[in-house]
Amino acid sequence: MNIIIAGAGKVGFNLAKTLSIAHNVIVIDKNADALNSIQENLDIMPICGSVEDFKTFQAIHLNQIDLFVAVTNLDNINLISAMTIDLVLNVKRKFIRLKKHYFDHEIIKERLSIDKFIFPVQLASNTVLSLLKYPKANNVKTFKYTDYKLISMMIPNDFLPKTFEFELFKIIGIERDKHFFIPKGNSVEIQPNDLVYYFGLEDEMKIISADADNIIKKCVVFGGDKLGIAITKDLLKINCEVKLIEKDLILCQKADEKLKGRADIINFKYGSHEIFDDENLDSADIFITTTNNDEFNIIKCLEARDSGVKKVVAINNEMEYYNLMHTLNITAVRGPKMSAYHKIMEEISSTGVVIKKHFCGGKAIVFMRKIFKNSKLIGKKIKPLKLTSSSLFYIKDKHLETFDNKIILQENDLIISFCIAKESEKVQKWIYEL
């Protein structure tokens, strides 16, 4: 594919790094130093210029652009670039990253021929919010075509190793000692400190992830930037009690204005542990750190746990801290930039027929294909794909079955594959070419 990325920041760089392996990628940015840095490391075409100026796009001599992704730091520039590029080039699809949610309007999407708006802050906030239904869960993923959910749960260090037989739900992945693997067969042994991935219906997931002793009602949000405010707003909508902690007095004042006094805003000048005692933070059911500094997020989560808070959640901004957070039994939630990257990559590979989602910090991928009413696959017998590090299932009439023998497909059936990232290309090719 011919792909243009507007913005050479962290998200733009990571997109270019992944996509340039198999596609022709062009990166546009005003910052010549950022472009030079990308060009030194990646096989891409850099263009130094403004994506608001149609003359910038005139330097691109291609008949068709398969995908345009705008990920600059300014919403207005991203929106204008979606309009400007059409003056010069023929673009099939457009993905636009936005910070302000009021731009999410069908008229804007239609007028600018935008296929997908990406709202990173809301993505991160939604992930945090999903944890309240499943107090023991580290992460919860939902899917467009089914009520089945994928949740991960950390096994306590005092857990006695035990073999589980698959019944209502499936164990589709385990991260053990920083290594992710997909278990084979109809049973699997769970060990202490495993991060286990379960796939099942909502009621089944609640059975294994519910915690009668930790119903989440009292919440502490540490960080008063856009993400902290967004998470607080969402928590208030479901009638949680929220204390928002922020060091910067100006950010405290802005947060109080945006939250209209509905949350307790606490300003602290020093990084002292005494704030937990002074503000009674140890009574919280969940403690969420939302800053851009992963080390700070980890430290505050550890302090919260030492104070007696059972559920601690840290926004994960840098992948190198992901394993550390899991090792310390801190629930890691993708930060806005990581959320934007993964969401865009998922949308690139997803169609109206096939859905693709990353999990376990990008170490594993799930593919899901639905059989629609007019599909040529209805009544067709297909055989499973045999790979060493993947597992196949199908859902028929809401029942989840292992796909290890030939099956005849019917309308509304779902084919699901869980695989490690290294085998994803083979799985993706197979599921698209059925």
Phi, psi and omega in degrees: 000151170268118186235133174248129177245120177265110182120121183251027177281202184298314181293315179299318179297312182295323175296314180297320180300317181283315187284331184291346178295321185237000185226164175273111187246133175243131179243129181244133177198153175287335186277104182295325180295319179296320178295318179298321179296318179293316183296328178294331185255339187230156177270081181226166175259116180269141174230120179269115182173178181267131178282357174276344184258120182298337179296332178299320182283343179292344178283353182261115183253074178228142182291327182213141173252120183286328182209134173241125181239120179254113183228036173288173184277356183242126181301314183300319180295318180298318180291317179296322180296327179295330177277318185295321183297331180291341179288340187238320189239157176265111186246130181280312183225149178227129172243128184237124176274134181226149176261325184265124189285342183289352175282349184284080183226136184299328180296317179297314180299318182290314183296324183262007179052046180265131181275324185211130168267136177247120180247090187299318181297318180291325177300314180295317180296318179298323179296316177299315183297324181297336181289340182291331178286333184232081189303330181273353185281148172269330181202152179225127177239134176250164184227150188295321191257005183206158176275354178294144181235153175248117179235151175245148182216134179275129180277132182300154183287347177262012181286136177274130181310135185212142178266129181252136172267140179288125179231263182290326183231171180244142169266111189253358179189150177220132171256117184228123181054045177071004180250127178263136176216159180252116183293149178249157179087185184263007177213158182208142177270130177257135182241163177303143178069010172290144168258109189255136180253121181249147178231119182188183179282163187303313181298323179292320180293325180292329179298317184271341185247358179288156180214098183298336181272356183219061174285123189277116178226318180265123187235143173239127177247119182258102182132121186253026177277195184301318181293316179301319178293318180297317179295317179299316178302315181294323178293321179295327180297332179256024172065034173276154172270126187234133168247124180254124183252131180210137181283323184279119183297322180296318178295325176298316181294318178295319180297319181296322178294313184289329180269357175056037175073010184277345178243154175281116179261122183242122178263126176236136185269336185235158182275034185284146177290345184298339181299332180295321178281317184296322185254009177057039181288338182293349178273359183292148175275334179213142181234122187237121176259131190236013184284172178276358182256106184296323180296317178297317179300317180295314182300314181294324177294320178294320176297319180296318179294319177299332180278351176114002178284127185283319185252114178239135184231131179239133171290128182257111183262332183237131184300330183294344178264355183299309182296323179297317179299317179292321178300324181273006180059040174257128177293121182259125178244131180305133174286174183305316183291318176294322178297318179298313181301307183295321180296317180295316179298321178294318181293325179299318184272347182268150175229188176291346183255319184245135176250139177231132177221143176268150171211174185055047177064027180089359179286339183221159185221142173246133173247140180222125179240129179260142177264107183276173187305316185261017183293142177287350181276349180297127182083359182270139177269127180235152179251152183288156174275129182259109176226156185286328186238047175211161176224145183242141176221166170219150178247122178232123182053042178069008177260131182268126181230149175287134181260085180238358175226171180299141177227156175256123186277145176230167180304137178076001173296152176236132173255130186230133177234132171248126184215160173285157186302325183294335181260005187295325181297318180294318180293317180299316179298316182295313186289331177284329187263010178304000000 
